């Protein structure tokens, strides 16, 4: 069974209203804050009627089990990676490409659309570590995102060095 990851499995369970109601004690969208308060969060959602019915209702048992598994397995999270980025237009699509080498063997990665407005799109480069160390050398990667060629918005990419404008 896959180890739960904060950005993929845990963070999406907290709605904007949950975050707003709990800001006095914990920022439910912040990894470090959730880790620091994980046991307390678990005790509140596990059989204590939280969130209350008027605010979305208690978590289903599957969510509680997922949060517990994430808490018990060491609070896995994604890493923001590093790469060389390029933007190209091929006549039928716009392409964002990231080229680099993972930090260790067994890592995977992808470009994910993080934000978009009427004038810009921002991608983030994520790495996911394997659940257990993998022997071998780090793999080279080329990751691509394609989107409609008619989309002329500015393109930004966020990696561990900051935000870069590609187009």
Secondary structure, DSSP 8 states (H G I E B T S, - for coil): -----IIIIIGGGS-HHHHHHHTTT--TT-HHHHHHTHHHHHHHHSSS--S-GGGT----HHHHHHHHHHHHTT----EE---EEEEEE-SSEEEEEEEEE-SSTT-EEEEEEEEE-SSEEEEEEEEE--SS---S---EEEEEEEEETT---EEEEEETTEEEE--
